[in-house]
């Protein structure tokens, strides 16, 4: 499986991981109020460890899968107030390390089996490790090229402009007391476009992560302005969050279908 397909698969799985880590009821609830280690929190921290399967591209894989991991953690932070279980700092550190060790052992076992039981061990190793010239992986030098960044991430650039304009309009509304506030419509549009816009670019995973962070930052700033006038206005953030995650889910499904059947 190519790195880009692995990243898309992990993006799809992040909501499931958050559910298992924060909301799944334990099979054997504790009989006392003593805190119990949340073993299901492991699911929140396995994503970076998958990068060991791409040994020849380890740092690129760690960059992309780490970004997907951050996306899942941000979703967990958003839902933390409604969670039924907690995740401690010690859990985060130990489970992240355990993820690298676990997938590293699987990688070694797979390579050992291929070496001893396949006819051509060299060919098996090349099959197990994706080629360095995989078109779906971007080099580090490309990531810092202005031309590449614009060509690959122009939807994110325009999305950032949209959110800046939305914040400016929100500030103007706050000081001018407009009866009809277009900023709410723009935030709703931004929530939908955050996941859909990266489909038009060439760096889909990076675009999704960047748009997610941009929307969370600017939407939070807009809601803070609303809360100053109406303390209950922050509740609408759940509505925006629902549209955001729906848009990302729809986008990922479209991308997976395209990669599997049309690319």
C-alpha positions in Angstrom: 0.0 0.0 0.0 1.4 3.4 -0.9 2.0 6.0 1.7 -0.8 8.3 0.5 -3.4 5.4 0.7 -2.1 4.5 4.2 -2.6 8.1 5.3 -6.1 8.2 3.9 -7.0 5.0 5.6 -5.7 6.3 8.9 -7.7 9.5 8.5 -10.8 7.5 8.1 -9.9 5.5 11.2 -9.2 8.5 13.5 -12.9 9.0 14.6 -13.1 5.3 15.4 -9.9 5.5 17.5 -11.2 8.5 19.4 -14.4 6.6 20.1 -12.6 3.6 21.4 -10.2 5.7 23.5 -12.7 8.1 25.1 -16.2 6.7 24.8 -16.2 2.9 24.7 -17.5 1.4 27.9 -15.1 -1.1 29.6 -16.3 -4.7 29.7 -15.6 -4.9 33.4 -16.3 -1.5 35.1 -14.2 -0.9 38.2 -16.1 -1.6 41.5 -14.6 1.4 43.2 -13.9 5.0 42.3 -10.1 4.3 41.9 -8.8 5.4 38.5 -8.1 2.5 36.2 -5.6 2.6 33.3 -7.3 3.3 30.0 -5.8 0.6 27.8 -8.1 1.7 24.9 -6.1 4.9 24.7 -3.6 2.9 22.8 -5.7 3.5 19.6 -5.0 7.2 19.8 -1.3 6.8 19.5 -0.7 4.0 17.0 -0.7 6.1 13.9 2.9 7.4 14.0 4.2 3.9 14.5 2.9 2.8 11.1 5.7 4.9 9.6 8.2 2.0 10.3 6.7 0.1 7.4 8.1 2.7 5.0 11.7 2.4 6.1 13.3 3.9 3.0 10.9 6.9 3.4 10.8 6.9 7.1 11.0 10.7 7.7 8.4 11.5 5.0 6.1 8.8 6.3 6.6 10.1 9.9 5.8 13.6 8.7 2.5 12.7 7.0 1.3 10.1 9.5 2.3 12.4 12.3 0.1 15.0 10.8 -2.8 12.6 10.6 -2.1 11.7 14.2 -2.3 15.3 15.2 -5.7 15.5 13.4 -7.0 12.7 15.6 -5.6 14.3 18.8 -7.3 17.6 18.0 -10.6 15.7 17.5 -10.1 14.0 20.9 -9.4 17.4 22.5 -12.6 18.8 21.0 -14.7 15.9 22.4 -12.8 15.7 25.7 -15.5 17.5 27.7 -18.0 14.8 26.8 -15.7 11.8 27.1 -16.4 8.9 29.5 -12.7 8.0 29.9 -9.5 10.0 30.4 -6.1 9.8 28.8 -3.1 10.7 30.9 0.3 12.1 29.8 2.0 8.8 30.9 -0.5 6.9 28.7 0.4 9.1 25.7 4.1 8.6 26.1 4.0 4.8 26.8 1.5 4.0 24.1 3.3 6.1 21.4 6.6 4.2 22.1 4.7 0.9 22.3 3.3 1.6 18.8 6.7 2.0 17.2 8.0 -1.1 18.9 4.9 -3.2 18.0 4.9 -2.2 14.3 8.7 -2.5 14.2 8.5 -6.1 15.4 5.8 -6.9 12.8 8.1 -5.4 10.1 11.1 -7.5 11.2 9.0 -10.7 11.3 7.5 -10.0 7.8 11.0 -9.4 6.4 12.4 -12.5 8.0 9.5 -14.6 6.6 10.1 -13.2 3.2 13.8 -13.8 3.4 13.6 -17.5 4.4 10.5 -18.6 2.5 10.3 -16.6 -0.7 12.3 -17.5 -3.9 13.9 -14.1 -4.3 14.6 -12.4 -1.0 16.0 -9.3 -2.6 12.8 -8.9 -4.6 10.7 -9.5 -1.5 12.6 -6.8 0.4 12.0 -4.4 -2.5 8.3 -5.3 -2.4 8.1 -4.8 1.3 9.7 -1.4 1.2 8.1 1.1 -1.1 10.4 2.6 -3.8 12.1 5.9 -3.0 10.7 7.5 -6.2 7.1 6.9 -5.2 5.1 9.7 -6.9 2.7 9.9 -3.9 5.5 11.0 -1.6 6.9 14.5 -1.7 10.6 15.2 -1.0 11.8 17.5 1.8 13.2 20.0 -0.8 9.8 20.2 -2.5 8.1 20.9 0.8 10.2 24.1 1.1 9.8 25.2 -2.5 7.5 28.2 -3.0 6.4 27.1 -6.4 5.6 23.6 -5.2 3.8 24.8 -2.1 1.6 27.1 -4.2 0.8 24.5 -6.8 0.1 21.8 -4.2 -1.6 23.8 -1.5 -3.3 26.7 -3.4 -6.8 25.5 -2.1 -5.5 25.9 1.5 -4.1 29.3 0.7 -7.5 30.5 -0.6 -9.2 28.8 2.3 -7.0 30.8 4.7 -8.0 34.0 2.9 -11.7 33.0 3.3 -11.3 32.5 7.0 -9.4 35.8 7.5 -12.1 37.6 5.6 -14.7 35.9 7.8 -12.9 37.0 11.0 -12.7 40.6 9.7 -16.4 40.6 8.9 -17.1 39.1 12.4 -15.1 42.0 14.0 -17.0 44.6 11.9 -20.3 43.0 12.9 -19.4 43.1 16.6 -18.6 46.8 16.5 -21.4 47.8 14.1 -24.2 45.6 15.4 -25.5 44.5 12.0 -28.9 42.9 12.0 -28.0 40.4 9.2 -24.7 38.8 10.0 -23.0 37.1 6.9 -20.2 35.8 9.0 -22.2 32.8 10.3 -22.9 31.7 6.7 -19.2 32.1 5.9 -18.2 30.0 8.9 -20.6 27.3 7.8 -19.2 27.4 4.3 -15.7 27.3 5.7 -16.6 24.2 7.7 -17.7 22.4 4.6 -14.8 23.6 2.4 -12.2 22.6 4.9 -12.4 19.0 3.9 -13.5 19.3 0.3 -11.1 22.0 -0.9 -7.9 19.8 -0.7 -9.4 17.5 -3.4 -8.4 20.2 -5.9 -4.7 20.4 -4.7 -1.8 18.0 -5.1 -1.0 17.5 -1.4 -4.3 16.1 -0.1 -3.2 15.0 3.4 -1.3 18.1 4.2 -4.2 20.2 2.9 -6.7 18.4 5.1 -4.6 18.9 8.2 -3.8 22.5 7.5 -7.4 23.4 6.7 -8.6 21.6 9.9 -6.2 23.6 12.0 -7.0 26.9 10.2 -10.7 26.4 10.7 -10.4 25.5 14.4 -8.3 28.6 15.1 -10.5 31.1 13.2 -13.8 29.5 14.2 -12.7 29.7 17.9 -11.8 33.4 17.5 -15.2 34.1 15.9 -17.0 32.2 18.7 -15.1 34.1 21.4 -16.5 37.4 19.9 -20.0 36.0 19.9 -19.7 34.8 23.5 -19.0 38.3 24.6 -22.5 39.3 23.6 -24.3 36.0 24.3 -22.7 33.4 26.7 -24.7 30.6 25.1 -23.4 31.3 21.6 -20.5 28.9 22.0 -22.8 26.0 21.8 -23.1 26.5 18.0 -19.5 25.4 17.8 -20.8 21.8 17.9 -22.9 22.5 14.8 -19.8 23.8 13.0 -17.8 20.8 14.2 -20.4 18.4 12.8 -20.2 20.1 9.4 -16.4 20.1 9.5 -16.1 16.3 10.3 -18.9 15.5 7.7 -17.1 17.4 5.0 -13.8 15.7 5.8 -15.4 12.3 5.8 -17.1 12.9 2.5 -13.8 14.2 1.1 -11.9 11.1 2.2 -14.5 8.8 0.7 -14.2 10.6 -2.6 -10.4 10.4 -2.5 -10.4 6.7 -1.7 -12.8 5.9 -4.5 -10.7 8.0 -6.9 -7.4 6.3 -5.9 -8.8 2.8 -6.0 -10.8 2.9 -9.2 -9.6 5.9 -11.3 -5.9 6.3 -10.6 
